[in-house]
Amino acid sequence: MRTFVLVAVSAMVSVAAQAAEPRSFSDHRVLNANAKLSVRNLAGLIEVEGWDRAEFDLSAQLGESAEQIEITGNAADLQVE
């Protein structure tokens, strides 16, 4: 069984003169044990960890330029953008 957990998506863009407070975002979903996870990141750091549960857990810090995180799909095929 191979599953993934997205531990942190940091879509933070820093502007030298102005640093805004990041906004927190989190989501948790049950997935199939053999689910496909697709992640598209425009900026920042992504850390992905696998674990022994058929679950998806997301914690993110959104910078000023990030509008939102979109999660689409289902328990077999999940997309994060």
TORKE-36318 format. One line per 3 residues: number of its first residue (from 1); for each residue x, y, z of N, C-alpha, C. Coordinates in steps of 0.001 Angstrom, whole numbers, plus 500000, padded with zeros to 6 digits. Atoms other than C-alpha are relative to their C-alpha. Example, Ala and Ser with C-alpha at 12.3 -4.5 7.8 and 13.67 -1.06 7.14 Angstrom:
REM TORKE-36318
1 = 500890:498810:500000:512300:495500:507800:500900:501200:500000  499180:498810:499940:513670:498940:507140:499230:501090:500730;
REM end
This chain:
REM TORKE-36318
1 = 500853:498829:500000:500000:500000:500000:500895:501228:500000  499165:498822:500102:501470:503315:498979:499105:501225:499988  500777:498777:499940:499890:506580:500041:500937:501152:500288;
4 = 499191:498814:499799:501135:510096:500369:499280:500978:500908  500545:498893:499229:500650:512925:502780:500783:501244:499613  499363:498743:500332:501360:516455:501734:500111:500782:501281;
7 = 499790:499401:498698:502899:517922:504837:499944:501510:499938  500006:498547:500036:503496:521467:503805:500129:500490:498574  499854:499290:501245:502931:523587:500801:500217:501438:500388;
10 = 499706:498624:499665:504572:526922:501169:500012:500805:498721  500098:499186:501202:503431:529246:498431:500217:501450:500385  499717:498672:499484:505079:532274:499911:500938:500733:499047;
13 = 499144:499144:500793:506501:535056:497820:500304:501211:500857  499657:498872:499148:508417:537635:499779:500404:501191:499158  499625:498741:500620:508699:541209:498672:500912:500685:500995;
16 = 498987:499471:499086:511778:542842:500146:499463:501119:500886  500459:498861:499219:510002:546001:501252:498765:499688:500838  501251:500286:499304:506691:544468:502314:499853:498505:500205;
19 = 500208:501415:499692:506276:541128:504065:498658:499878:500710  501323:500180:499409:502647:540190:504712:499978:498720:500831  500171:501202:499196:501569:537657:507303:499415:498895:499134;
22 = 500558:501098:500791:500979:534244:505703:498645:499551:500555  501289:500556:499608:497503:532724:505767:500134:498496:500072  499949:501455:499836:497101:529160:507009:498839:499346:499266;
25 = 501017:500790:500685:495178:526521:505080:500248:498541:500346  499844:501433:499748:494521:522873:505910:498806:499244:499420  501044:500856:500543:492526:519993:504473:500370:498551:500309;
28 = 499787:501422:499707:492110:516289:505271:498948:499211:499238  500930:500833:500762:490564:513613:503048:500401:498539:500073  499753:501442:500083:490230:509840:502931:500235:499666:498528;
31 = 499652:500398:501360:491842:508299:499836:499983:498487:499863  499784:501422:500258:491996:504896:498215:501461:499674:500301  498631:500402:499662:495103:502923:499178:500965:500199:498834;
34 = 499134:499838:501170:496461:503214:495615:499703:501302:499253  500391:498728:500606:495360:506821:494982:501172:500695:499314  499032:499165:500691:497172:509138:492592:499843:501421:500527;
37 = 500001:498629:499515:498126:512565:493982:500834:500844:499054  499294:499069:500879:499070:515387:491600:500065:501349:500694  499815:498707:499340:500510:518629:492982:500616:500966:499002;
40 = 499448:498931:500837:501098:521845:491044:500231:501196:500907  499616:498894:499131:502943:524609:492863:500591:501112:499156  499497:498869:500764:503606:528073:491494:501225:500639:500643;
43 = 498851:499417:499301:506111:529182:494138:500112:499382:501373  499815:500458:498637:507611:528039:497399:500442:498561:500095  499493:501315:499641:508504:524774:499055:498860:499006:500158;
46 = 500952:501095:499804:506628:521476:498921:500745:498856:500659  499469:501202:499357:507338:518580:501275:498917:498934:499940  500954:501108:500103:505661:515227:500635:500553:498828:500790;
49 = 499628:501175:499212:505771:512303:503070:498982:498898:499759  500887:501152:500088:504345:508833:502621:499752:499438:501392  500309:500654:498736:502658:506993:505464:499116:498798:499741;
52 = 500721:501267:500162:500698:503808:506090:498486:500149:500145  501443:499770:499922:497198:505338:506034:499475:500447:498645  500637:499569:501240:494827:505855:503109:499338:501352:500234;
55 = 500474:498661:499685:494524:509547:503905:500910:501037:499352  499291:498839:500508:495597:512934:502584:499867:501087:501050  500029:498936:499011:496533:515701:505007:500851:501143:499466;
58 = 499310:498846:500559:497508:519183:503839:500059:501113:501026  499804:498793:499197:498954:522062:505839:500782:500963:499132  499353:499042:500892:499907:525209:503957:500042:501385:500625;
61 = 499891:498585:499683:501038:528764:504475:499966:500741:498673  500156:499270:501253:499843:531066:501691:500559:501403:500154  499437:498651:500000:501835:534180:500936:499018:500993:499405;
64 = 500862:498909:500462:500395:537503:499863:499541:499819:498557  500349:500135:501421:500452:536679:496146:499163:498752:499699  500782:501222:500219:498726:533292:496557:498531:500287:500274;
67 = 501425:499750:499839:494985:533508:496024:499318:498917:500822  500658:501108:499312:493892:530054:497169:500658:498689:499607  499599:501354:500372:494564:526331:497070:498748:499291:499528;
70 = 501132:500741:500538:492248:524298:494873:500288:498509:500100  499893:501451:499906:491716:520607:495652:498820:499419:499251  501049:500600:500814:489787:518654:493044:500272:498508:499854;
73 = 499844:501422:500229:489242:515018:492198:499198:499194:501006  500724:500913:499115:488145:512051:494233:500987:499120:500758  499166:500858:499155:489470:509306:496520:501011:499178:499215;
76 = 499067:500766:500835:491253:507630:493583:501003:500887:499278  499160:499102:500788:492755:510682:491849:499781:501430:500491  500149:498700:499363:493330:513934:493734:501005:500989:499408;
79 = 499137:498955:500517:494749:517191:492351:500025:501178:500967  499814:498842:499135:496153:520052:494443:500703:501058:499177  499413:498909:500774:496871:523395:492813:499868:501292:500767;
REM end
